[in-house]
Amino acid sequence: MSSVPFTFGPLILDRHTRNEVAVLGSRAFYDDPFFIHLSAEPMLRARGLALYMRSHLAALRDTAVVTGARDRAGTLVGICVWQKPGTFPLPVSAQIGEMAGAVRALIPRPPALLTGLRYTMAIDKARPRHDHWYLCLLATDPMVWRRGIGTGLMEPSLETVDGDGLPAYVETQKQDNLAYYRRFGFEETARLTPSPGRTAPVHHDQAGPVGHARRDSPAPAVTAPPGVGRDGDGIHLGAVRS
């Protein structure tokens, strides 16, 4: 048996992998305040997260560059998904498929559909229109937080981004994640407030601001905090590096 606890490598987003990521994502985002706001009932939230993850990844198709981390048993415990430059916005057919997945995820709570739509539109509007790498998803299983998986997933991909010389963009709704991404060279550039009345950066019962950041240079290796890669708590950090 290998003495290395985790292995890292590229993944193809076929149906099996999408199902694996859906399970991982539903665990990583389960206690996320934004998703709790959308769906307070635990079972419905877990179901909705899995449905949304699958439809989101299916919409990306070949625009995605995916790296995964597996434990010794072969279980997927970490995922990093980037959208390639020049592929935003996605084709209309892909956007329709993703929207259908969101509707299936939130249909048990109709008011959440409007909130989710408003939030998604605000985020998409704020994204840069010039070519950039977009970090769609960075998530680790809660059972293996603080084990270096986030760094192991991020470092190789950021080397690719640095080699291209293009900006990189990331969003997060977690206040605590701001410091984490700054360690990779990201800097906050703006915040949005998709939901009316939201002014506080962190709140557990409402959708919140969206922030943008800039990454200008490679940064030293770091260990991911417990919440890395989880969107929630109301703050969206967007990162652009040039």
N, C-alpha and C positions, 0 to 999 in steps of 0.2 A: 504494500500500500504506500502511496506517495506521502512524503512528509510535508508537502506543500498543501496548505488547507484549501486554497482556491486556485482555479485556473481561469485564465482570461482568453477570450478569442472572439473572432467575428461571428455573427449570426445572420441567417437569412430569415426574413419575416414570412415564413410559410405558415400554414394553418396551425401546425403543432407549436411552433415558437410563439405565435400570437396568443395561443391559449396559455402557454407558460407565463408569458409576460402579463397577461390579464390576471392570473392568480397572484403573481408577485406584486403587481400594481395595486390590487385590491387590499393586500396586506399592508403595503407601504403607505398608502393614502387613507387607510381605514379611519384613523382618528384625526384626519385633517379637518380643521375647523370650517373651511369653505365647503367641503363635501358634507360635513355634518349639517351645515346650514341648508344645503340643498336637499338632504335626505337624512332626517334625524333618526329614523328607524334603522337599527343596525343591519338586519338582514337585507332590507331593501337597498341600503347603501352599498353593501358588499356586492350584491347582484348588479346594481347600477354601475359601479366602478369597473367590474369585469366586462360588462357590455360596452361601455364607453372605450375602455382600453383596446378591446379587439377592433372596434370600428375605426378608431383613430389610427392604429397601426396599419390596418388594411388600406386606409385612404392614402397613406404615405407611399405604399408600393415601392418602386425602385428608386424613389427619391431619398430613401433612408440609408444611413450608414450605422450599423448596429454592432455593439460590442456587449458581450455578456460575461458574467462571472458565475462559475459553478463550484459547488462544494465537492468533497470527495465522493459523495454518492451520486453526483451528476445532476443534482437539483439546481435550478437557476436561482441564484440569490442576489444577483445584481444586474442592472441593465442600463445601458447608455445609448440613446438614440439621437442622432443628428440628422437634420434635413439638409440636403446638399444645396450649395449656392445656385441661384437661378431657377429654383423650382417653386418659388412662392409668388403668387398664390397657387394652390393645387388646381388641377383641372376641375371643371364644374361637376363632372360625374363623380369625382372623388369627394368633393365637398358635400354633394348630396348624400353619398353613402355615409359619410361621417355624421352628418346631421341626423340621418335616420337612426344611427346608433345612439346618438344623444337623446332622441325622442324616446326610444325604447328604454333607455336607462332611467329617464326622469318621468315617464308617463304615470307611474303610480302617485306622483305628487305634481300635478299640473302647474301650480304656481312656480315651481322650481324651473320649469321650461323657460319662462320669461327671464328669470334671473340669470340662468345659464347662458341664454342667447345674448342678453345685454353684455354680459361679461366677455363672452367670446368675441363679439363684434368690437368691443373696445380694445381688446388685446391685439386682434388682427389689424385694426386701424393704426395702432401704435408701432407695429413692426416696420423696420426699415424697408424701403423699396429697392435699394441697391443690393447687389449681390452680397450675401453673407451666409455664414454657417449658423444654423439655428438649433440650439439644444432643446429638442422636444421633450426628452424624458431622461432623468437621472434618478434612479431609485434603487434602494437596497432593502432586503428583507429585514424587518425589525430585529430578528433573532441574531443578526450578524452586524449590527451597527458597531462603529468604532473598531473595525477590523481592517481598515485600509482599502476597502472595496471601492469606495468612491474615487479615491486617488488612482487606484489601479485601472479604473475605467476611463477617467478623465485624461490622464497624462498622455497616453498614446494618441488620443483623438486631438488634443491640443497641439501636439507636434505636427499633425497633418494640417491643422488650421494655420499654424505658424508658417508652414512650408508654402501654403497657398497665398499667404499675405493678405487674406481677406478678413473683414470683421467677423466676430462671433457674437451671437446674441442669445441670452438666456433670460427666463422669467421665473420668479418665485414669489409666492404669496407669504412665505415664512420670514418674519423679521430676523430670526436667528440665522437664516441662510445667507444673509447679506455679508456677514463677516467671512463665512466659508468661501463664497465665490470670490471675494476680494483677495483671498490668498492665492487664487489662480490668476490674479491680475485684472479681474473685473471691477469696474467702478460704476456706481449708480449714476444714471443720467436724468431720470425723470420718474414721476409716479402718476398713476391715473386713479380715478375714483369711479369705477363703472356703476356702482350702486349709489343711488341718491342718499345724501346725508352722511356718507362715510368720510370722516376726517381723521380718526385715529388710525395709526399704522397697523395696529394689531387688535383684532376683536374676534371673539369666538362665535358670534351669532349672526354675522353679516358678511356679505362679500365685500372686499375691501380694495384699497388702492393698488395700482400696478406701477412698479418702478422700472426704470430702464438703466442699464449700466454699460460701461465701456471697458473693454479689455485691450490693453495696448502692448503687453509683452508677456512672455512666459513667466510663470511664478514657481516657487519651490513646492515640493511635495507636501501634502497635508493629509491629516486623517479626518474623515468626514464626521461631523457631529451627528447626533441621533436623528435629526430631522432632515438631513440632506436629501435633496431630490424630491421632497414632498411639497406640493403646492397647497397652501392653506393659510390660515391665520390672517389673511387679508392683504399681505404685501406682495406685490409682484415686482421683483427685481428683473429688469431687462438688461442684458449685457451686450454691448457692441464693442468689438476690439478691431483696431485698424493698424 
